[in-house]
Amino acid sequence: MSLIWKLNTVSSLQKKFILSSRLKLPSNRLSSHHTVKNDVPYESSIHRKKTENSIKNKIPTEADVVVIGAGSVGCSTAYHLSKLGAGKVVMLEKSQITSGTTWHTAGILWSFRHSESETIMQLQTRDLISKILPEETGEDAGWLETGTLNLARTKHQFIDFLQNSAFAKTMGVEMLQLQPNEINDIHPLLNTSDLYGVIYSPACGTMDPATYCMSYVKAAAKYGLEMIENCTVKGITTKEDYLGLKRVQSVETNLGTIKTNN
């Protein structure tokens, strides 16, 4: 199994340790049931105030497309549909943007995968978060380019890495083959005594999903997206068309009903 290291892993862990040693958590965060409040850092990290003009609490009566859920998938869907001119796009969220599981799922975004389609998706996502969304919003979208190190301890493992990197290179991903004695120039705290070889991908990085989702909403607002928070979907009404296919007629929420044909 390859070991993937963020180049800033140690410093990040040190910062988290220092911060956690100074913070006093409220008692409700330490209960036996491990109940955690949805405390997305809107003000400090994702510039919530600058997004208020794109968030409404009154639903429209009609829409061409209704997207339910403002997590990573919902925000991406709403952004792309709005940008592609899919008509009047409305996104509904029962709480707040990315307040579910998305906001605390930060992690590494690799520039390559084991299939062509997945690699293309990875590269498109990297371009969105590192270039396109910052250009459209004028703000950081939550991207930190760190690079990744694929560490091989055996010759067989290293050959496997070389095959994967050869495929990635055909997709335009920069992959560098390193000797163990070259690794410390990139990650000086890494023990290299038991390594056979390393594949380095400098364009990989980490992403903050909360900031990423908020960037989607800010950018999509320019294309007409309406974002409705604190809106719970109670039901979806469908009707069969002349082909016998079910079509959505309306979306029923606690704030009212939205008529739609999509």
Short mmCIF file of the C-alpha atoms (twelve columns), coordinates in Angstrom:
data_MODEL
# 
_entry.id   MODEL 
# 
loop_
_atom_site.group_PDB 
_atom_site.id 
_atom_site.type_symbol 
_atom_site.label_atom_id 
_atom_site.label_alt_id 
_atom_site.label_comp_id 
_atom_site.label_asym_id 
_atom_site.label_seq_id 
_atom_site.Cartn_x 
_atom_site.Cartn_y 
_atom_site.Cartn_z 
_atom_site.pdbx_PDB_model_num 
ATOM 1   C CA . MET A 1   0.000   0.000  0.000   1 
ATOM 2   C CA . SER A 2   1.328   3.397  -0.908  1 
ATOM 3   C CA . LEU A 3   1.693   6.009  1.770   1 
ATOM 4   C CA . ILE A 4   0.465   9.446  0.733   1 
ATOM 5   C CA . TRP A 5   2.013   12.322 2.645   1 
ATOM 6   C CA . LYS A 6   0.942   15.928 2.608   1 
ATOM 7   C CA . LEU A 7   4.126   17.965 2.572   1 
ATOM 8   C CA . ASN A 8   2.800   20.165 5.350   1 
ATOM 9   C CA . THR A 9   1.500   17.261 7.475   1 
ATOM 10  C CA . VAL A 10  3.730   17.762 10.488  1 
ATOM 11  C CA . SER A 11  3.314   21.517 10.670  1 
ATOM 12  C CA . SER A 12  -0.465  21.172 10.321  1 
ATOM 13  C CA . LEU A 13  -0.617  18.640 13.137  1 
ATOM 14  C CA . GLN A 14  1.529   20.849 15.325  1 
ATOM 15  C CA . LYS A 15  -0.798  23.802 14.695  1 
ATOM 16  C CA . LYS A 16  -3.858  21.685 15.523  1 
ATOM 17  C CA . PHE A 17  -2.234  20.493 18.748  1 
ATOM 18  C CA . ILE A 18  -1.340  24.030 19.807  1 
ATOM 19  C CA . LEU A 19  -4.835  25.300 19.034  1 
ATOM 20  C CA . SER A 20  -6.588  22.397 20.749  1 
ATOM 21  C CA . SER A 21  -4.508  22.848 23.896  1 
ATOM 22  C CA . ARG A 22  -5.716  26.446 24.174  1 
ATOM 23  C CA . LEU A 23  -9.371  25.912 23.340  1 
ATOM 24  C CA . LYS A 24  -11.984 25.281 26.028  1 
ATOM 25  C CA . LEU A 25  -14.744 23.183 24.536  1 
ATOM 26  C CA . PRO A 26  -18.281 23.597 25.870  1 
ATOM 27  C CA . SER A 27  -19.628 20.715 27.905  1 
ATOM 28  C CA . ASN A 28  -22.203 19.747 25.265  1 
ATOM 29  C CA . ARG A 29  -19.337 18.898 22.876  1 
ATOM 30  C CA . LEU A 30  -18.010 16.305 25.335  1 
ATOM 31  C CA . SER A 31  -21.155 14.295 26.037  1 
ATOM 32  C CA . SER A 32  -21.202 10.519 26.033  1 
ATOM 33  C CA . HIS A 33  -23.204 10.608 22.798  1 
ATOM 34  C CA . HIS A 34  -20.525 12.701 21.061  1 
ATOM 35  C CA . THR A 35  -23.125 15.152 19.817  1 
ATOM 36  C CA . VAL A 36  -21.533 17.777 17.619  1 
ATOM 37  C CA . LYS A 37  -23.328 20.958 16.602  1 
ATOM 38  C CA . ASN A 38  -23.212 22.060 12.971  1 
ATOM 39  C CA . ASP A 39  -20.753 24.860 13.628  1 
ATOM 40  C CA . VAL A 40  -19.435 25.612 10.151  1 
ATOM 41  C CA . PRO A 41  -16.912 28.481 10.432  1 
ATOM 42  C CA . TYR A 42  -18.912 30.782 8.132   1 
ATOM 43  C CA . GLU A 43  -17.566 34.091 9.401   1 
ATOM 44  C CA . SER A 44  -13.893 33.227 9.804   1 
ATOM 45  C CA . SER A 45  -13.061 30.985 6.886   1 
ATOM 46  C CA . ILE A 46  -15.660 31.160 4.143   1 
ATOM 47  C CA . HIS A 47  -16.715 34.805 4.161   1 
ATOM 48  C CA . ARG A 48  -20.389 34.170 4.850   1 
ATOM 49  C CA . LYS A 49  -21.318 37.870 4.953   1 
ATOM 50  C CA . LYS A 50  -20.215 38.340 1.356   1 
ATOM 51  C CA . THR A 51  -22.666 35.651 0.276   1 
ATOM 52  C CA . GLU A 52  -25.822 36.908 1.967   1 
ATOM 53  C CA . ASN A 53  -27.096 38.665 -1.153  1 
ATOM 54  C CA . SER A 54  -27.256 35.305 -2.972  1 
ATOM 55  C CA . ILE A 55  -29.140 33.519 -0.172  1 
ATOM 56  C CA . LYS A 56  -32.880 33.995 0.261   1 
ATOM 57  C CA . ASN A 57  -35.532 32.787 2.716   1 
ATOM 58  C CA . LYS A 58  -38.485 33.065 0.340   1 
ATOM 59  C CA . ILE A 59  -38.983 30.428 -2.306  1 
ATOM 60  C CA . PRO A 60  -40.085 31.174 -5.881  1 
ATOM 61  C CA . THR A 61  -43.360 29.702 -7.134  1 
ATOM 62  C CA . GLU A 62  -41.739 28.166 -10.223 1 
ATOM 63  C CA . ALA A 63  -38.328 26.925 -11.343 1 
ATOM 64  C CA . ASP A 64  -36.816 25.036 -14.260 1 
ATOM 65  C CA . VAL A 65  -34.528 23.003 -11.991 1 
ATOM 66  C CA . VAL A 66  -34.667 22.339 -8.244  1 
ATOM 67  C CA . VAL A 67  -31.508 21.010 -6.567  1 
ATOM 68  C CA . ILE A 68  -32.062 19.510 -3.114  1 
ATOM 69  C CA . GLY A 69  -29.151 19.710 -0.665  1 
ATOM 70  C CA . ALA A 70  -26.298 22.228 -0.502  1 
ATOM 71  C CA . GLY A 71  -23.410 19.865 0.081   1 
ATOM 72  C CA . SER A 72  -20.527 19.370 -2.339  1 
ATOM 73  C CA . VAL A 73  -22.582 17.461 -4.935  1 
ATOM 74  C CA . GLY A 74  -25.563 19.806 -4.727  1 
ATOM 75  C CA . CYS A 75  -23.470 22.972 -4.956  1 
ATOM 76  C CA . SER A 76  -21.485 21.625 -7.900  1 
ATOM 77  C CA . THR A 77  -24.663 20.567 -9.703  1 
ATOM 78  C CA . ALA A 78  -26.360 23.927 -9.121  1 
ATOM 79  C CA . TYR A 79  -23.262 25.843 -10.259 1 
ATOM 80  C CA . HIS A 80  -22.783 23.913 -13.493 1 
ATOM 81  C CA . LEU A 81  -26.473 23.934 -14.434 1 
ATOM 82  C CA . SER A 82  -26.680 27.683 -13.796 1 
ATOM 83  C CA . LYS A 83  -23.533 28.344 -15.796 1 
ATOM 84  C CA . LEU A 84  -24.718 26.176 -18.689 1 
ATOM 85  C CA . GLY A 85  -27.960 28.134 -18.905 1 
ATOM 86  C CA . ALA A 86  -30.383 25.483 -17.672 1 
ATOM 87  C CA . GLY A 87  -32.973 28.141 -16.873 1 
ATOM 88  C CA . LYS A 88  -34.099 29.186 -13.434 1 
ATOM 89  C CA . VAL A 89  -32.140 27.018 -10.979 1 
ATOM 90  C CA . VAL A 90  -33.096 26.878 -7.300  1 
ATOM 91  C CA . MET A 91  -31.119 25.037 -4.607  1 
ATOM 92  C CA . LEU A 92  -32.799 24.075 -1.330  1 
ATOM 93  C CA . GLU A 93  -31.004 23.313 1.947   1 
ATOM 94  C CA . LYS A 94  -32.773 22.151 5.110   1 
ATOM 95  C CA . SER A 95  -30.135 23.834 7.293   1 
ATOM 96  C CA . GLN A 96  -27.273 25.953 5.946   1 
ATOM 97  C CA . ILE A 97  -24.815 25.612 3.096   1 
ATOM 98  C CA . THR A 98  -22.466 22.634 3.643   1 
ATOM 99  C CA . SER A 99  -23.653 22.155 7.245   1 
ATOM 100 C CA . GLY A 100 -24.082 18.398 6.844   1 
ATOM 101 C CA . THR A 101 -21.193 15.976 6.347   1 
ATOM 102 C CA . THR A 102 -19.418 17.954 3.616   1 
ATOM 103 C CA . TRP A 103 -17.841 20.744 5.665   1 
ATOM 104 C CA . HIS A 104 -15.674 18.458 7.818   1 
ATOM 105 C CA . THR A 105 -14.482 16.107 5.070   1 
ATOM 106 C CA . ALA A 106 -11.349 17.987 4.032   1 
ATOM 107 C CA . GLY A 107 -8.678  15.875 2.405   1 
ATOM 108 C CA . ILE A 108 -6.218  15.341 -0.407  1 
ATOM 109 C CA . LEU A 109 -7.240  15.859 -4.019  1 
ATOM 110 C CA . TRP A 110 -5.046  13.646 -6.192  1 
ATOM 111 C CA . SER A 111 -4.371  14.731 -9.743  1 
ATOM 112 C CA . PHE A 112 -4.773  11.202 -11.052 1 
ATOM 113 C CA . ARG A 113 -6.772  8.014  -10.610 1 
ATOM 114 C CA . HIS A 114 -6.699  4.546  -12.129 1 
ATOM 115 C CA . SER A 115 -9.148  5.316  -14.929 1 
ATOM 116 C CA . GLU A 116 -9.304  7.958  -17.632 1 
ATOM 117 C CA . SER A 117 -12.754 9.270  -16.657 1 
ATOM 118 C CA . GLU A 118 -11.870 9.621  -12.966 1 
ATOM 119 C CA . THR A 119 -8.581  11.348 -13.771 1 
ATOM 120 C CA . ILE A 120 -10.376 13.836 -16.031 1 
ATOM 121 C CA . MET A 121 -12.808 14.581 -13.198 1 
ATOM 122 C CA . GLN A 122 -9.926  15.092 -10.773 1 
ATOM 123 C CA . LEU A 123 -8.169  17.500 -13.130 1 
ATOM 124 C CA . GLN A 124 -11.371 19.430 -13.799 1 
ATOM 125 C CA . THR A 125 -12.014 19.728 -10.049 1 
ATOM 126 C CA . ARG A 126 -8.486  20.974 -9.467  1 
ATOM 127 C CA . ASP A 127 -8.887  23.608 -12.184 1 
ATOM 128 C CA . LEU A 128 -12.206 24.704 -10.682 1 
ATOM 129 C CA . ILE A 129 -10.943 25.118 -7.133  1 
ATOM 130 C CA . SER A 130 -7.515  26.534 -7.976  1 
ATOM 131 C CA . LYS A 131 -8.307  28.787 -10.954 1 
ATOM 132 C CA . ILE A 132 -11.882 29.108 -12.232 1 
ATOM 133 C CA . LEU A 133 -13.813 29.737 -9.006  1 
ATOM 134 C CA . PRO A 134 -11.241 32.210 -7.596  1 
ATOM 135 C CA . GLU A 135 -11.414 34.149 -10.860 1 
ATOM 136 C CA . GLU A 136 -15.216 34.219 -10.818 1 
ATOM 137 C CA . THR A 137 -15.579 35.174 -7.143  1 
ATOM 138 C CA . GLY A 138 -12.398 37.167 -6.509  1 
ATOM 139 C CA . GLU A 139 -11.706 35.022 -3.438  1 
ATOM 140 C CA . ASP A 140 -9.799  31.909 -2.454  1 
ATOM 141 C CA . ALA A 141 -11.833 28.721 -3.038  1 
ATOM 142 C CA . GLY A 142 -10.115 26.553 -0.426  1 
ATOM 143 C CA . TRP A 143 -7.186  25.102 -2.402  1 
ATOM 144 C CA . LEU A 144 -3.709  24.441 -1.015  1 
ATOM 145 C CA . GLU A 145 -1.220  22.871 -3.425  1 
ATOM 146 C CA . THR A 146 1.040   20.596 -1.384  1 
ATOM 147 C CA . GLY A 147 2.000   17.778 -3.725  1 
ATOM 148 C CA . THR A 148 1.895   14.091 -2.814  1 
ATOM 149 C CA . LEU A 149 4.567   11.454 -2.315  1 
ATOM 150 C CA . ASN A 150 3.875   7.828  -3.237  1 
ATOM 151 C CA . LEU A 151 6.349   5.847  -1.144  1 
ATOM 152 C CA . ALA A 152 7.504   2.396  -2.271  1 
ATOM 153 C CA . ARG A 153 9.345   0.087  0.110   1 
ATOM 154 C CA . THR A 154 9.870   -2.732 -2.392  1 
ATOM 155 C CA . LYS A 155 10.915  -3.030 -6.031  1 
ATOM 156 C CA . HIS A 156 7.591   -4.635 -6.933  1 
ATOM 157 C CA . GLN A 157 5.668   -1.769 -5.365  1 
ATOM 158 C CA . PHE A 158 7.822   0.793  -7.126  1 
ATOM 159 C CA . ILE A 159 7.224   -0.863 -10.519 1 
ATOM 160 C CA . ASP A 160 3.490   -0.668 -9.841  1 
ATOM 161 C CA . PHE A 161 3.843   3.061  -9.088  1 
ATOM 162 C CA . LEU A 162 5.803   3.565  -12.296 1 
ATOM 163 C CA . GLN A 163 3.032   1.948  -14.334 1 
ATOM 164 C CA . ASN A 164 0.398   4.157  -12.706 1 
ATOM 165 C CA . SER A 165 2.502   7.278  -13.209 1 
ATOM 166 C CA . ALA A 166 3.051   6.420  -16.895 1 
ATOM 167 C CA . PHE A 167 -0.728  6.368  -17.345 1 
ATOM 168 C CA . ALA A 168 -1.102  9.656  -15.447 1 
ATOM 169 C CA . LYS A 169 1.505   11.322 -17.657 1 
ATOM 170 C CA . THR A 170 -0.517  10.473 -20.762 1 
ATOM 171 C CA . MET A 171 -3.355  12.461 -19.163 1 
ATOM 172 C CA . GLY A 172 -1.123  15.499 -18.682 1 
ATOM 173 C CA . VAL A 173 -0.326  14.964 -14.988 1 
ATOM 174 C CA . GLU A 174 3.191   15.871 -13.910 1 
ATOM 175 C CA . MET A 175 4.830   12.845 -12.237 1 
ATOM 176 C CA . LEU A 176 8.442   12.765 -11.073 1 
ATOM 177 C CA . GLN A 177 10.518  9.723  -10.153 1 
ATOM 178 C CA . LEU A 178 12.712  10.317 -7.101  1 
ATOM 179 C CA . GLN A 179 15.433  8.418  -5.318  1 
ATOM 180 C CA . PRO A 180 15.202  8.123  -1.519  1 
ATOM 181 C CA . ASN A 181 18.082  10.573 -1.030  1 
ATOM 182 C CA . GLU A 182 16.136  13.227 -2.975  1 
ATOM 183 C CA . ILE A 183 13.023  13.110 -0.825  1 
ATOM 184 C CA . ASN A 184 14.344  15.195 2.045   1 
ATOM 185 C CA . ASP A 185 14.580  18.223 -0.228  1 
ATOM 186 C CA . ILE A 186 10.787  18.079 -0.390  1 
ATOM 187 C CA . HIS A 187 9.888   16.598 3.001   1 
ATOM 188 C CA . PRO A 188 12.864  16.975 5.377   1 
ATOM 189 C CA . LEU A 189 11.111  15.208 8.283   1 
ATOM 190 C CA . LEU A 190 10.414  11.972 6.415   1 
ATOM 191 C CA . ASN A 191 12.453  8.861  7.291   1 
ATOM 192 C CA . THR A 192 13.789  7.445  4.010   1 
ATOM 193 C CA . SER A 193 15.960  4.603  5.340   1 
ATOM 194 C CA . ASP A 194 13.482  1.858  4.369   1 
ATOM 195 C CA . LEU A 195 12.335  3.263  1.022   1 
ATOM 196 C CA . TYR A 196 13.104  1.836  -2.411  1 
ATOM 197 C CA . GLY A 197 11.801  4.721  -4.488  1 
ATOM 198 C CA . VAL A 198 9.241   7.509  -4.669  1 
ATOM 199 C CA . ILE A 199 6.836   8.998  -7.203  1 
ATOM 200 C CA . TYR A 200 6.184   12.696 -6.624  1 
ATOM 201 C CA . SER A 201 3.128   14.502 -7.983  1 
ATOM 202 C CA . PRO A 202 3.628   18.246 -7.343  1 
ATOM 203 C CA . ALA A 203 0.202   19.389 -8.570  1 
ATOM 204 C CA . CYS A 204 -1.833  17.486 -5.961  1 
ATOM 205 C CA . GLY A 205 -3.133  19.341 -2.942  1 
ATOM 206 C CA . THR A 206 -5.652  19.643 -0.134  1 
ATOM 207 C CA . MET A 207 -9.051  21.288 -0.244  1 
ATOM 208 C CA . ASP A 208 -11.361 22.905 2.288   1 
ATOM 209 C CA . PRO A 209 -14.830 21.654 1.329   1 
ATOM 210 C CA . ALA A 210 -16.753 24.385 3.169   1 
ATOM 211 C CA . THR A 211 -14.960 27.191 1.352   1 
ATOM 212 C CA . TYR A 212 -15.227 25.219 -1.893  1 
ATOM 213 C CA . CYS A 213 -19.028 24.889 -1.606  1 
ATOM 214 C CA . MET A 214 -19.459 28.537 -0.672  1 
ATOM 215 C CA . SER A 215 -17.411 29.494 -3.733  1 
ATOM 216 C CA . TYR A 216 -19.771 27.461 -5.904  1 
ATOM 217 C CA . VAL A 217 -22.764 29.362 -4.516  1 
ATOM 218 C CA . LYS A 218 -21.113 32.769 -4.919  1 
ATOM 219 C CA . ALA A 219 -20.113 32.042 -8.504  1 
ATOM 220 C CA . ALA A 220 -23.471 30.469 -9.401  1 
ATOM 221 C CA . ALA A 221 -25.329 33.526 -8.080  1 
ATOM 222 C CA . LYS A 222 -23.810 35.473 -10.989 1 
ATOM 223 C CA . TYR A 223 -25.571 33.066 -13.351 1 
ATOM 224 C CA . GLY A 224 -28.935 33.377 -11.613 1 
ATOM 225 C CA . LEU A 225 -28.886 30.645 -8.956  1 
ATOM 226 C CA . GLU A 226 -31.344 31.147 -6.095  1 
ATOM 227 C CA . MET A 227 -30.178 29.582 -2.832  1 
ATOM 228 C CA . ILE A 228 -32.809 28.918 -0.156  1 
ATOM 229 C CA . GLU A 229 -31.672 27.881 3.331   1 
ATOM 230 C CA . ASN A 230 -33.687 26.463 6.245   1 
ATOM 231 C CA . CYS A 231 -36.003 24.912 3.688   1 
ATOM 232 C CA . THR A 232 -37.086 21.323 4.310   1 
ATOM 233 C CA . VAL A 233 -38.407 19.272 1.404   1 
ATOM 234 C CA . LYS A 234 -41.591 17.462 2.434   1 
ATOM 235 C CA . GLY A 235 -42.482 15.779 -0.824  1 
ATOM 236 C CA . ILE A 236 -42.082 15.606 -4.590  1 
ATOM 237 C CA . THR A 237 -45.117 15.393 -6.862  1 
ATOM 238 C CA . THR A 238 -44.703 13.471 -10.133 1 
ATOM 239 C CA . LYS A 239 -46.873 12.750 -13.154 1 
ATOM 240 C CA . GLU A 240 -46.472 10.393 -16.090 1 
ATOM 241 C CA . ASP A 241 -46.003 11.984 -19.488 1 
ATOM 242 C CA . TYR A 242 -47.230 10.634 -22.837 1 
ATOM 243 C CA . LEU A 243 -44.220 8.278  -22.965 1 
ATOM 244 C CA . GLY A 244 -45.058 6.791  -19.597 1 
ATOM 245 C CA . LEU A 245 -42.097 8.475  -17.906 1 
ATOM 246 C CA . LYS A 246 -42.472 10.080 -14.495 1 
ATOM 247 C CA . ARG A 247 -41.864 13.817 -14.549 1 
ATOM 248 C CA . VAL A 248 -41.503 16.060 -11.510 1 
ATOM 249 C CA . GLN A 249 -44.411 18.477 -11.283 1 
ATOM 250 C CA . SER A 250 -43.617 20.229 -8.020  1 
ATOM 251 C CA . VAL A 251 -41.458 20.205 -4.897  1 
ATOM 252 C CA . GLU A 252 -43.273 20.706 -1.598  1 
ATOM 253 C CA . THR A 253 -41.374 22.411 1.235   1 
ATOM 254 C CA . ASN A 254 -42.039 23.950 4.634   1 
ATOM 255 C CA . LEU A 255 -41.880 27.366 2.930   1 
ATOM 256 C CA . GLY A 256 -44.281 26.566 0.121   1 
ATOM 257 C CA . THR A 257 -44.461 24.718 -3.200  1 
ATOM 258 C CA . ILE A 258 -42.232 25.144 -6.252  1 
ATOM 259 C CA . LYS A 259 -43.684 24.092 -9.593  1 
ATOM 260 C CA . THR A 260 -41.189 22.604 -12.013 1 
ATOM 261 C CA . ASN A 261 -40.976 20.344 -15.031 1 
ATOM 262 C CA . ASN A 262 -37.513 19.010 -14.223 1 
# 
